[in-house]
Amino acid sequence: MFIFALIANATYVGSILVRSTEWSKIKANLPWLLDAAACVALDAFIVMQYVYYRYLRRRTDDVEYYGDYSEANKSQVS
Protein backbone atom coordinates (compact mmCIF):
# COMPACT_ATOMS: atom_id res chain seq x y z
CA MET A 1 0.00 0.00 0.00
CA PHE A 2 2.85 2.36 0.80
CA ILE A 3 4.31 2.11 -2.67
CA PHE A 4 0.92 2.96 -4.18
CA ALA A 5 0.78 6.18 -2.16
CA LEU A 6 4.26 7.06 -3.44
CA ILE A 7 3.24 6.37 -7.04
CA ALA A 8 0.00 8.35 -6.64
CA ASN A 9 1.80 11.42 -5.31
CA ALA A 10 4.42 11.22 -8.04
CA THR A 11 1.79 10.99 -10.77
CA TYR A 12 -0.14 13.87 -9.19
CA VAL A 13 2.96 16.09 -9.34
CA GLY A 14 3.56 14.96 -12.89
CA SER A 15 -0.01 15.68 -13.94
CA ILE A 16 0.18 19.24 -12.64
CA LEU A 17 3.46 19.87 -14.44
CA VAL A 18 2.42 18.19 -17.70
CA ARG A 19 -0.93 19.97 -17.92
CA SER A 20 0.70 23.36 -18.34
CA THR A 21 4.16 24.83 -17.92
CA GLU A 22 2.94 28.40 -17.72
CA TRP A 23 3.91 30.07 -14.46
CA SER A 24 0.39 31.43 -13.89
CA LYS A 25 -1.05 27.89 -13.96
CA ILE A 26 1.73 26.44 -11.79
CA LYS A 27 1.49 29.35 -9.35
CA ALA A 28 -2.21 28.64 -8.79
CA ASN A 29 -1.45 24.99 -7.98
CA LEU A 30 1.79 25.62 -6.09
CA PRO A 31 0.52 24.72 -2.58
CA TRP A 32 -0.73 21.33 -3.78
CA LEU A 33 2.33 20.82 -5.92
CA LEU A 34 4.71 21.48 -3.03
CA ASP A 35 2.67 19.29 -0.68
CA ALA A 36 2.72 16.36 -3.09
CA ALA A 37 6.41 16.88 -3.93
CA ALA A 38 7.32 16.93 -0.25
CA CYS A 39 5.36 13.71 0.29
CA VAL A 40 7.19 12.09 -2.62
CA ALA A 41 10.56 13.16 -1.19
CA LEU A 42 9.76 11.87 2.30
CA ASP A 43 8.33 8.61 0.95
CA ALA A 44 11.42 8.12 -1.20
CA PHE A 45 13.59 8.69 1.86
CA ILE A 46 11.67 6.00 3.75
CA VAL A 47 12.03 3.58 0.84
CA MET A 48 15.79 4.26 0.69
CA GLN A 49 16.09 3.55 4.42
CA TYR A 50 14.18 0.30 4.00
CA VAL A 51 16.41 -0.82 1.14
CA TYR A 52 19.55 0.15 3.04
CA TYR A 53 18.68 -1.65 6.26
CA ARG A 54 17.07 -4.64 4.55
CA TYR A 55 19.53 -5.39 1.77
CA LEU A 56 22.67 -3.25 1.78
CA ARG A 57 23.84 -3.33 5.37
CA ARG A 58 25.40 -6.71 5.89
CA ARG A 59 27.05 -7.91 9.06
CA THR A 60 30.28 -9.81 8.59
CA ASP A 61 29.92 -11.65 11.86
CA ASP A 62 26.98 -13.76 12.98
CA VAL A 63 27.07 -12.39 16.53
CA GLU A 64 24.48 -9.77 17.39
CA TYR A 65 25.94 -6.38 18.19
CA TYR A 66 24.95 -4.78 21.50
CA GLY A 67 27.22 -1.74 21.56
CA ASP A 68 29.91 -1.77 24.25
CA TYR A 69 28.31 -4.69 26.06
CA SER A 70 30.55 -7.69 26.45
CA GLU A 71 29.37 -10.89 28.03
CA ALA A 72 31.09 -11.75 31.26
CA ASN A 73 32.46 -15.21 31.84
CA LYS A 74 33.96 -16.72 34.96
CA SER A 75 37.55 -16.42 33.77
CA GLN A 76 37.25 -12.60 33.75
CA VAL A 77 35.69 -12.39 37.22
CA SER A 78 38.16 -12.56 40.10
C-alpha positions as CSV (number, residue, x, y, z in Angstrom):
1,M,0.0,0.0,0.0
2,F,2.8,2.4,0.8
3,I,4.3,2.1,-2.7
4,F,0.9,3.0,-4.2
5,A,0.8,6.2,-2.2
6,L,4.3,7.1,-3.4
7,I,3.2,6.4,-7.0
8,A,0.0,8.3,-6.6
9,N,1.8,11.4,-5.3
10,A,4.4,11.2,-8.0
11,T,1.8,11.0,-10.8
12,Y,-0.1,13.9,-9.2
13,V,3.0,16.1,-9.3
14,G,3.6,15.0,-12.9
15,S,0.0,15.7,-13.9
16,I,0.2,19.2,-12.6
17,L,3.5,19.9,-14.4
18,V,2.4,18.2,-17.7
19,R,-0.9,20.0,-17.9
20,S,0.7,23.4,-18.3
21,T,4.2,24.8,-17.9
22,E,2.9,28.4,-17.7
23,W,3.9,30.1,-14.5
24,S,0.4,31.4,-13.9
25,K,-1.0,27.9,-14.0
26,I,1.7,26.4,-11.8
27,K,1.5,29.3,-9.3
28,A,-2.2,28.6,-8.8
29,N,-1.4,25.0,-8.0
30,L,1.8,25.6,-6.1
31,P,0.5,24.7,-2.6
32,W,-0.7,21.3,-3.8
33,L,2.3,20.8,-5.9
34,L,4.7,21.5,-3.0
35,D,2.7,19.3,-0.7
36,A,2.7,16.4,-3.1
37,A,6.4,16.9,-3.9
38,A,7.3,16.9,-0.2
39,C,5.4,13.7,0.3
40,V,7.2,12.1,-2.6
41,A,10.6,13.2,-1.2
42,L,9.8,11.9,2.3
43,D,8.3,8.6,1.0
44,A,11.4,8.1,-1.2
45,F,13.6,8.7,1.9
46,I,11.7,6.0,3.8
47,V,12.0,3.6,0.8
48,M,15.8,4.3,0.7
49,Q,16.1,3.6,4.4
50,Y,14.2,0.3,4.0
51,V,16.4,-0.8,1.1
52,Y,19.5,0.2,3.0
53,Y,18.7,-1.6,6.3
54,R,17.1,-4.6,4.6
55,Y,19.5,-5.4,1.8
56,L,22.7,-3.2,1.8
57,R,23.8,-3.3,5.4
58,R,25.4,-6.7,5.9
59,R,27.1,-7.9,9.1
60,T,30.3,-9.8,8.6
61,D,29.9,-11.6,11.9
62,D,27.0,-13.8,13.0
63,V,27.1,-12.4,16.5
64,E,24.5,-9.8,17.4
65,Y,25.9,-6.4,18.2
66,Y,24.9,-4.8,21.5
67,G,27.2,-1.7,21.6
68,D,29.9,-1.8,24.2
69,Y,28.3,-4.7,26.1
70,S,30.5,-7.7,26.4
71,E,29.4,-10.9,28.0
72,A,31.1,-11.7,31.3
73,N,32.5,-15.2,31.8
74,K,34.0,-16.7,35.0
75,S,37.6,-16.4,33.8
76,Q,37.2,-12.6,33.7
77,V,35.7,-12.4,37.2
78,S,38.2,-12.6,40.1
